[in-house]
């Protein structure tokens, strides 16, 4: 359903991702495990078109490398960056709605209500500024925003980093509930501690090379 083949990314003359390959089935949750600096974020940014790459990135029959970066979200991919990237001037609900607004998505209200049912804490502070939230709460908002676009695929970059234990358990429950929705999820983490019970498989990334864990 989602496949990366022989992906290469260089920053200047330096190769950062080297012939990376991985694949996920529909509805599968997999891990991308590697220490800081191993290439996890670079791989995700290449998938989203934020940096140039060569190789093959397929979602169903579509080669995403042929799509401009601003249109890749339209194929049903949601991306949760490690640093959240919320718009500080916007309310929580406005941040969550951003992908729907940029894509002029049909059924956005229904999708938003589904997300609020899945992550009710986000609904509770929907009218608040994102600046008023704790770091953990902002992570939940970033996940909700990714879910707005991610009808087929989610890329979650270090979603558990810095979370208090209670929020980490809550996030695990949300992701476990997504298994029944047919959404494929790739979770990048530095280790398997928080995700081991969620994953069907894991990939190891080291110095930009990917291998089965």
Buried (B, 14 or more C-beta within 10 A) or exposed (E): BBBBBEBBBBEEEEBBBBEBBBBBEEBBBBBBBBEEEBBBBBBBBBBBBBBEBEBBBBBEEEEBBEBEEEEBBBBBBBBBBBEBEBEEEBBBBBBBBBBBEEBEBEEBEEBBEBBBEBBEBBBEBBEBBBEEBEEBBBBBBBBBBBBBBBBBBBBBBBBBBEBEEEBBEBBBEBBEEBBEEEBBBBBBBBEBEBBEEBBEBBBBBEEBBBEEB
